[in-house]
Amino acid sequence: AASGRALRGAARAGGQAPVRGLRASPRARSAMPSWVIDRYGRNDVLRFTRDMVFPIIHFPNEVIIKVHAASLNPIDLSMRSGYGATALNMKRDPLKLKSADTEFPLTLGRDVSGVVMECGLSVSYFKPGDEVWAAIPPWKQGTLSEFVVASGNEVSFKPKCLSHTEAASLPYVGLTAWSAVNQVGGLNRSNCSGKRVLILGASGGVGTFAVQLVKAWGAHVTAVCSHDASTLMKKLGADDVIDYKSGNLEEQLKTLPLFDFILDNVGGSTEKWALDLLKKWSGATYVTLVTPFLINMDKLGVADGMLQTGVTVGSKTVKHLFKGVHYRWAFFVPSGPSLDEIAELVDSGKIQPVIDQVFSFSEVPKAFLKLEGGHARGKTVINVISKK
């Protein structure tokens, strides 16, 4: 995908990748509308302002995107409450050159679908006017604004078949699932066919994407969700759907043949029994997205938190390796090249967006409350530019 990016960038310039300088905005801007927080807390900390500092290109590989649509993820709720602040602030200011609370005012929102407005000096793959999508890392200012700045390697061309509203529902959950299934779990289009895959917590954003991804690669998919999401799971391609409310989930799953891969979006006590559902000594892998990494750093500080995290994952990995299965943690990884591959799957009809509800930009607090209520069937999307 990365080499494809270079070739496509060169093709746009008649065979030579152009070197573009900074492009001035059509009119000078110093501020923009944005939803921000000035402290951590519950929904009342959300504040609308028209005076958020306009993003600036600081590095030659960055682009400024005019946000057409964004969406919310559980990490936005967690960050609103201060989750991960220790690790994220270390990433924002690793040398501690600034004073405390340098993240405020902080804009939440990770997903964006919009149009490139300006490009840095070394950006040759995009040009102003290109329709793009991206997932912005949590240590950067987010997408609940009129504009957002991103690194060029975090951005990809928006799938042609999707509107901005639809496209904004996919990048963060897509890249999180891609990291878990492909980069950590080792599954891909050439080795996934016929494998038995179990997805716990299948009806959320990451789950609905993961079901479609491994199904597109030919896997047999068992999805665990509540009964009211079973129709959706079947529509997305799940072969078996298990209602976790209809009885003891562990006992229900034990009646099925063993699995080659498990993706756990639930965590908690699940991992105490889920690994027993894997085929032993066959390379079978359990990947969880629910880890104590950021919590450890919040509680123990950076050094002790990283040490505790390393001890935990190391001991669990070794423990399960002796039992004949692989135990792994996975995290969201920003990646434009991975989004390129996801866009191909979307444009080929193998992956579709799953949207629970769409809100206007003025309704961001309501959107957070909706997400906070839980039991979403897909994504909560924010139209930053109103649809007429």
C-alpha positions, 0 to 999 in steps of 0.5 A, a space after each residue: 500500500 505504501 509503494 502504491 501511495 508513491 506511485 499514485 502520487 507520482 501519477 498525479 504529476 505526470 510521472 514525477 511526484 511534485 514538491 508543494 509548498 504551504 498553501 495559503 487559505 482562501 482567507 486568513 483564519 485565526 479561529 474556528 468553531 469547535 467543541 472542547 473541554 477545559 477539564 476532565 469530567 462528565 458531559 457538562 465539561 463539553 463547551 462550544 466555542 467559536 474561538 478555538 485556535 485554527 490548526 497550523 502545519 508544523 511539519 512538512 508531512 502534515 495536511 489540514 482537513 476541512 471536517 465534513 463529518 466526525 464520529 464518536 468512539 468509547 475512547 472519547 467518553 473515556 478521554 472526557 473523563 481523564 482516562 489515559 491522560 498521563 500517557 497521552 500528555 507524555 506523548 504530547 510533551 515528552 520533554 516536559 517543556 510546557 506547564 501542567 494541563 497543556 492539553 486544554 482546551 482539548 478537542 475530542 473526536 478521532 474520526 474525520 471525513 472531509 476535504 484537504 485544505 492545505 498541504 505541507 512542503 513534503 506532501 505529494 500524495 494529496 492536494 487541496 480539494 481531495 476528499 479524504 478520511 482519517 483516524 487522528 491519534 488520541 494525543 492530537 487535537 480531535 475532529 469535533 472542529 471545523 478543521 483538523 491537522 493530520 500527518 499525511 501518513 494517517 490520511 487516505 482517500 475516502 471510499 468513492 461509494 460513501 458519503 462523508 457521513 458514512 465514511 466518518 463512521 469507519 476509520 477508528 474502528 476499522 483501524 482498531 479491528 485491522 490492528 487486532 486481526 491483521 497486525 497482531 492476530 496475523 490473519 489476512 486475505 490469503 490465510 483466513 479462508 475456512 478459519 473459525 473466528 469468534 468475535 465477543 462484543 460483535 455489535 459495537 463499532 469495532 465488532 461490526 467491522 471485524 465481522 465483515 473483515 474476516 468474513 470478506 477474507 473467507 472465515 467462518 464467523 461466530 458473533 456474540 451479541 444480544 438478541 436484538 442485534 442478531 439480525 444485524 449480525 446475519 446481515 453483516 455475514 456472521 455464520 453463527 450468532 450467540 445471544 449472551 443473555 440467553 444463558 451461560 455464554 461459556 457453556 453455549 460456546 463450549 458446544 461449538 467446535 474450537 476456534 482458530 482466532 478470538 477477538 475480545 471487545 468485552 474484557 473483564 472475566 471473559 478471558 478467564 475462560 475464552 482461551 479454552 475455546 481455542 484449538 491447542 497447539 495449532 497457532 490459535 490466537 486470542 486478541 483482546 482490546 481491553 487492556 490495563 496499559 493506560 490505566 496502569 500509567 494513570 495510577 502508577 505513573 509512567 515508569 511504574 505503569 509501563 513496568 507493571 504492564 510489561 510484567 502483566 502481558 509477559 506473564 499472561 503470554 508465557 502462561 498461555 503459550 505453555 497451554 498451546 495458544 497465543 495471548 495478545 493485546 491490541 491497540 488502535 494504530 493510525 495508518 493511512 496505508 491500512 485505510 487504503 486497503 480498507 477503502 478497497 474493501 469498502 468500494 468493492 462492497 465487502 464492508 459497509 458502514 454501520 451507523 446507529 444515529 446521526 447528530 448535527 454539530 450543535 448536538 454534540 453533547 446529546 451525541 455523547 449522552 447517546 454513546 454513554 447510554 450504551 447498547 449502540 448498534 454501530 456508530 454515532 456520527 456527527 455532521 459538522 457541515 450541516 446537510 441540506 
